[in-house]
Amino acid sequence: MASSKASLHAAYTAPCPPTAHTFAAPLSSAPTKTQDVQAKTAYLAELRSKVTVLQGDINVFLTERMEEDKTAAEAQGRTVSEQEAKEEENYGEERGLGIWNAKEERRQ
């Protein structure tokens, strides 16, 4: 039986314009049932690191898409609302602290 190369995949599709993009990160072969715990642990560590790499690739891609969308909107004369600008400024930031700060503001 021939073994195929394992890889981690993620797919992005957008309806407008029709866009599809696939992300992939190669993996070593999955451990078999007969392999020891150390081999399985090494595989899981590799899988975890590849997920992080894939997540970084996806974030870069989506950031580029957001910039393209923003440029296209500006070219059509549309402007970003104050709320959208605030959301974009905070995009990707830690949310927990923001929630805590909002609760603190309400108490004052």
C-alpha positions in Angstrom: 0.0 0.0 0.0 1.5 3.3 -1.0 1.5 6.1 1.5 0.4 9.6 0.6 2.0 12.7 1.9 -0.1 14.2 4.7 -0.9 17.9 4.8 -3.0 20.3 6.7 -5.5 22.3 4.6 -7.8 25.3 5.0 -10.1 26.7 2.3 -11.4 30.3 1.9 -14.3 31.1 -0.3 -16.0 34.5 -0.8 -19.2 34.9 -2.8 -18.4 38.4 -4.1 -16.4 38.4 -6.3 -16.2 34.6 -6.6 -12.9 33.9 -4.9 -11.4 30.8 -3.5 -8.0 30.3 -1.9 -6.6 27.1 -0.4 -3.9 27.1 2.3 -1.7 24.0 2.9 1.1 23.0 5.2 2.9 19.7 4.6 3.0 17.2 7.5 5.1 14.2 8.1 3.1 10.9 8.0 0.7 10.4 10.9 2.0 7.9 13.5 0.7 4.4 13.3 -0.9 2.5 16.2 2.3 0.6 16.7 4.5 3.6 17.1 5.5 4.8 20.6 4.2 7.7 22.6 7.2 9.8 21.7 6.5 9.6 18.0 2.9 10.4 18.5 3.8 13.4 20.7 6.3 14.6 18.1 3.6 14.4 15.4 1.1 16.4 17.5 3.8 19.0 18.2 4.4 19.3 14.5 0.7 19.5 13.8 0.3 22.3 16.4 3.1 24.3 14.9 1.7 23.9 11.3 -1.7 25.1 12.5 0.0 28.3 13.8 1.8 28.7 10.5 -1.4 28.2 8.6 -3.2 30.7 10.8 -0.5 33.3 10.1 -0.8 32.7 6.4 -4.6 33.1 6.6 -4.3 36.3 8.6 -1.9 37.8 6.1 -4.3 36.8 3.2 -7.3 38.2 4.9 -5.6 41.5 5.8 -4.6 41.9 2.2 -8.2 41.2 1.2 -9.5 43.8 3.6 -7.1 46.4 2.2 -8.1 45.6 -1.3 -11.8 45.9 -0.4 -11.1 49.2 1.4 -9.2 50.6 -1.7 -12.0 49.5 -4.0 -14.7 51.1 -1.8 -12.7 54.3 -1.6 -12.3 54.3 -5.5 -16.1 54.1 -5.7 -16.5 57.1 -3.4 -17.7 55.1 -0.4 -16.3 56.2 3.0 -15.7 54.2 6.2 -18.2 54.9 9.0 -16.8 55.9 12.4 -17.8 52.6 13.8 -16.1 50.7 11.0 -13.0 52.7 11.5 -12.9 52.0 15.2 -13.5 48.2 14.5 -10.7 48.2 11.9 -8.4 50.0 14.3 -9.0 47.3 17.0 -9.1 44.4 14.6 -7.0 41.5 15.9 -6.4 43.1 19.3 -7.0 41.3 22.6 -10.7 41.4 23.3 -10.7 40.5 27.0 -9.2 43.8 28.1 -11.6 45.7 26.0 -14.6 44.0 27.6 -13.1 44.7 31.0 -12.6 48.4 30.2 -16.1 48.7 28.9 -17.5 47.3 32.1 -15.3 49.7 34.1 -16.5 52.6 32.1 -20.1 51.7 32.8 -19.4 51.6 36.6 -18.0 55.1 36.6 
